[in-house]
Structure formats: C-alpha cells, structure tokens
Amino acid sequence: MAGHSKWHNIQARKSVQDAKKSKFFTRVTKELMLAARAGGGEPANNVRLRMAIQAAKAVNLPKDKLEQAIKKGTGELTAETFDEITYEGYGPGGVAVLIEAATDNRNRTVAEVRHILSKNGGSLGESGCVGWMFEKKGILTFAKEKYEEEQLLEIGMEHGAEDISEDEGVFEVTVAPEDFEAVRQGFEDAGIEIMEAELSMIPANTVPVDEETGRKLMKLMDMLEDNEDVQKVHANFDLPEELLAEMGD
C-alpha cells in the first residue's frame, strides 16, 4: 500500500492546487449524478453519494450546483445520461493502466483515451487485460501527527478493517468494500478525524520504474486526468524516490 499512498498523496496535493479548475467541477458533478442515480438522493442511505458530496465540497462546488446534480441523478431535473465505462491498457514500460470514465458519447471517449495512450508510449488493451491486477478496496486516511497506529488499528479491526500502513506523513487503513461504511462509521463514532475516505482500485503488486519512464508515466497520467470524461486513473507503478521528492516539493 505504500506505493499507493505516495502516488495518492501527490495526486491529492495536485487536486487541492488545481481545485478551481473547471475539470474538477465537471468530475465531481458527474459523480454526484451517477451516485444519486445508482443509490438515490438521500446521503444517509447512499454511501457513494456521501463520498461524492465530500469530494464536491473539497473542490468548493457551489451548493446550488451540488443540489442540482443530485436532482439530475434522481430524475427530478432533466439531464444528459452518462455511461460508466472502464478502459484497460498499458503505459510506458508495460505498466498496467485502469481508466474509469463517465461519458455521454462512448465513441468520442474511447477515441480520446486511445489517442492519449498512444501519444505517450502506451496502448489501449482489450477488456480484462489488466483489470485482474487490481482489486477494489476502501482507503481511509488519517494524519500521522494526530493519532497512534495502535489506536487506529484497534478501532479499525474492531469494525472489519484489513490492514494499516504508514507513508508520507499519513496512516492508511485498508478495508473491503462491503465493510467500508461500518469502518468509517466506527472511526467517526470514536471521534477520529478522517482526512479522506474513498473506494479505489488498488494494484495487487507494483513495479518500480526508472526516472525517465516515471516522467513519461506522469505525463500520461496528467493527460488522462485532464480529459473531462475521465473520472479516475489507476496504475501499478512505483516512482523512484528522487522523482517523488521532486514532485513533493
């Protein structure tokens, strides 16, 4: 999980720095609509919607836009229809790449994703070519300076958490998707502040890459994430320490 943590924390910092960009509004608005469509418009009964609302607030999506997106998802307001699609492929160095998208035009999105991959030394693969390398997990992040590992481990395990790791100044608690809400609620009931809680596709194993390949992969990831149809990008690589340090500055 350490590789996930380093890459994830860099992504999180980047998201905060770029939070005012319209692409983040588009992304969180789509997720609000999809979450409401899938599980209803009541956050108390819809874990995915609660997480979508948290993400929307994190990028300062206006309240009226947030409420409109939920109503569009439930059908109270007329809206375009988005399909959720997962693309699988390879990046430089043969790194596995999993791309989650939400689109109102499948042909446009697959063409754009294929172009981005090929332009950056990668390729789009067949369905199932790399998906087996990833597993959906719940990840809850906590500030290392606030809590002891034993404290988090005790509460987490009591409610079904699988593991805890530390990296980049945070603790990450890993949990199976079906236990995610129980563990999250357990920490909240104990008065433990959760920095971030999300469901993510985690690689079973990661591969180290050299600095040159790492830079190519970072460019690829940035270009994919800049596409408005792309919701999340996952990959199974570990960046070299010198590149991580450079990015963290």
C-alpha positions in Angstrom: 0.0 0.0 0.0 2.9 2.3 0.4 3.2 2.9 -3.3 -0.4 3.8 -3.5 0.0 6.2 -0.6 2.8 8.2 -2.1 1.2 8.5 -5.5 -2.2 9.2 -4.0 -0.9 11.9 -1.7 0.8 13.6 -4.6 -2.5 13.4 -6.5 -4.3 14.9 -3.6 -2.0 17.9 -3.3 -2.3 18.4 -7.0 -6.1 18.3 -6.7 -6.1 20.9 -4.0 -3.8 23.2 -6.0 -6.0 22.8 -9.1 -9.3 22.7 -7.3 -10.7 25.8 -9.0 -10.3 24.4 -12.5 -13.5 23.6 -14.3 -12.5 20.0 -14.9 -12.8 19.2 -11.2 -16.3 20.7 -11.1 -17.2 18.6 -14.1 -15.8 15.5 -12.5 -17.5 15.8 -9.1 -20.8 16.9 -10.7 -20.8 13.7 -12.8 -20.0 11.6 -9.8 -22.9 13.2 -7.8 -25.3 12.4 -10.6 -24.1 8.9 -11.0 -24.1 8.2 -7.3 -27.7 9.6 -6.9 -28.8 7.6 -10.0 -27.4 4.4 -8.6 -28.5 4.7 -4.9 -30.9 7.5 -4.5 -30.7 11.1 -3.4 -30.5 10.6 0.4 -26.9 10.7 1.6 -27.9 8.8 4.8 -28.8 5.8 2.7 -26.2 6.1 0.0 -22.5 5.7 0.8 -21.3 6.6 -2.6 -23.3 9.8 -2.6 -21.9 10.8 0.8 -18.4 10.4 -0.6 -19.3 12.3 -3.7 -20.7 15.2 -1.6 -17.4 15.3 0.4 -15.4 15.4 -2.9 -17.6 18.2 -4.2 -17.2 20.3 -1.1 -13.4 19.7 -1.2 -13.2 21.5 -4.5 -15.7 24.2 -3.4 -18.5 23.2 -5.8 -21.3 25.7 -5.1 -24.2 24.4 -3.0 -26.8 25.1 -5.7 -24.7 23.1 -8.3 -24.3 20.3 -5.8 -28.1 20.1 -5.2 -28.9 20.3 -8.9 -26.5 17.5 -9.7 -28.2 15.2 -7.2 -31.7 16.1 -8.5 -30.5 15.4 -12.0 -29.2 12.0 -10.9 -32.6 11.1 -9.3 -34.5 12.3 -12.3 -36.1 15.3 -10.6 -34.4 17.5 -13.1 -33.8 16.7 -16.8 -30.2 15.9 -17.6 -27.9 14.2 -20.0 -27.3 10.5 -19.5 -23.8 9.3 -18.6 -22.5 5.8 -19.0 -19.8 4.5 -16.7 -17.0 2.7 -18.6 -13.7 1.2 -17.6 -10.8 1.2 -20.1 -7.8 -1.0 -19.7 -4.4 -0.6 -21.3 -0.7 -0.1 -20.9 1.6 2.8 -20.3 5.4 3.2 -20.9 7.4 0.3 -19.5 4.4 -2.0 -19.9 2.8 -0.5 -16.7 -0.9 -1.5 -16.3 -3.3 1.4 -16.5 -7.0 1.3 -15.5 -9.2 4.2 -16.5 -12.6 4.9 -15.1 -14.7 7.2 -17.3 -18.2 8.7 -17.3 -19.4 9.8 -20.8 -22.4 10.8 -22.9 -20.5 9.7 -26.0 -18.7 6.4 -25.9 -17.2 6.7 -29.4 -15.6 10.1 -28.5 -14.2 9.0 -25.2 -12.6 5.8 -26.4 -11.0 7.6 -29.3 -9.6 10.3 -27.0 -8.3 7.7 -24.5 -6.7 5.7 -27.2 -5.1 8.8 -28.6 -3.7 9.9 -25.3 -2.2 6.4 -24.6 -0.6 6.0 -28.0 0.8 9.6 -28.0 2.5 8.8 -24.7 4.0 5.4 -25.4 1.1 3.3 -24.3 -1.7 1.4 -25.8 -5.4 0.6 -25.3 -6.0 -3.1 -24.5 -8.9 -5.5 -24.5 -11.3 -5.6 -21.6 -9.8 -7.8 -18.9 -6.2 -7.4 -20.0 -5.1 -5.7 -16.8 -8.2 -5.5 -14.6 -7.3 -8.7 -12.9 -4.2 -6.9 -11.4 -6.4 -4.5 -9.4 -8.8 -5.0 -6.5 -11.4 -2.6 -5.2 -10.6 -1.5 -1.6 -11.8 1.1 0.8 -9.0 3.5 1.9 -9.3 5.8 4.9 -6.5 8.3 5.5 -5.5 9.8 8.9 -3.0 12.4 9.9 0.1 10.7 11.5 0.8 13.5 13.9 -2.7 13.2 15.4 -3.0 9.5 16.1 -1.1 6.5 17.2 -1.0 3.4 14.9 -2.2 1.1 17.6 -5.2 3.4 18.3 -6.3 3.3 14.7 -5.6 -0.4 14.3 -7.7 -1.3 17.4 -10.7 0.7 16.2 -10.3 -0.4 12.6 -10.0 -4.1 13.3 -13.0 -4.0 15.6 -15.2 -2.9 12.7 -13.7 -5.1 10.0 -10.6 -3.3 8.6 -8.0 -5.4 6.9 -4.7 -3.6 7.3 -3.0 -0.3 8.2 0.2 1.2 6.7 2.1 4.5 7.0 3.7 6.7 4.5 4.2 10.3 3.6 3.0 11.5 7.0 -0.3 9.6 7.0 -1.8 6.3 8.1 -3.9 4.4 5.6 -6.5 1.9 6.8 -7.5 -0.6 4.1 -10.9 -2.2 4.2 -13.0 -4.5 2.0 -15.8 -2.5 0.1 -18.6 -4.3 1.9 -17.1 -3.2 5.3 -16.2 0.3 4.3 -19.2 2.1 5.8 -19.0 0.2 9.1 -15.3 1.0 9.5 -15.9 4.7 8.5 -18.7 5.0 11.0 -16.7 3.3 13.7 -13.9 5.9 13.4 -16.5 8.7 13.4 -18.2 7.4 16.5 -14.8 7.2 18.2 -14.2 10.9 17.4 -11.4 10.1 15.0 -11.0 12.6 12.2 -10.8 11.0 8.7 -8.7 13.1 6.3 -10.1 11.2 3.3 -12.3 8.1 2.6 -12.7 6.6 -0.8 -13.2 3.4 -2.7 -10.3 2.8 -5.1 -8.8 0.2 -7.4 -5.6 -0.9 -5.8 -2.9 -2.9 -7.6 -2.0 -6.3 -6.1 1.6 -5.6 -6.9 3.5 -2.5 -8.2 6.6 -2.4 -10.4 9.4 0.1 -9.9 10.3 2.3 -12.8 13.3 4.4 -13.6 13.3 8.2 -13.7 12.8 8.5 -17.4 9.9 6.1 -17.5 8.5 7.7 -14.4 8.4 11.1 -16.1 6.7 9.6 -19.2 4.1 7.9 -16.9 3.4 11.1 -15.0 2.8 13.0 -18.3 0.5 10.2 -19.4 -1.5 10.3 -16.1 -1.8 14.1 -16.2 -3.1 14.0 -19.8 -5.6 11.3 -18.9 -6.8 13.1 -15.8 -7.2 16.3 -17.9 -9.8 14.6 -20.0 -13.2 15.7 -18.8 -14.7 12.2 -19.4 -12.1 10.5 -17.2 -13.1 10.2 -13.5 -10.1 8.2 -12.1 -6.9 6.7 -13.3 -5.1 3.8 -11.6 -1.7 2.3 -12.4 0.6 -0.3 -10.9 4.0 1.6 -10.8 6.3 2.9 -8.1 8.1 6.1 -8.9 11.8 6.4 -7.9 12.4 8.3 -4.7 14.2 11.2 -6.4 11.2 11.9 -8.6 8.8 11.6 -5.7 10.9 14.1 -3.7 10.9 16.5 -6.6 7.1 16.3 -7.0 6.5 16.7 -3.3 8.3 20.0 -3.1 
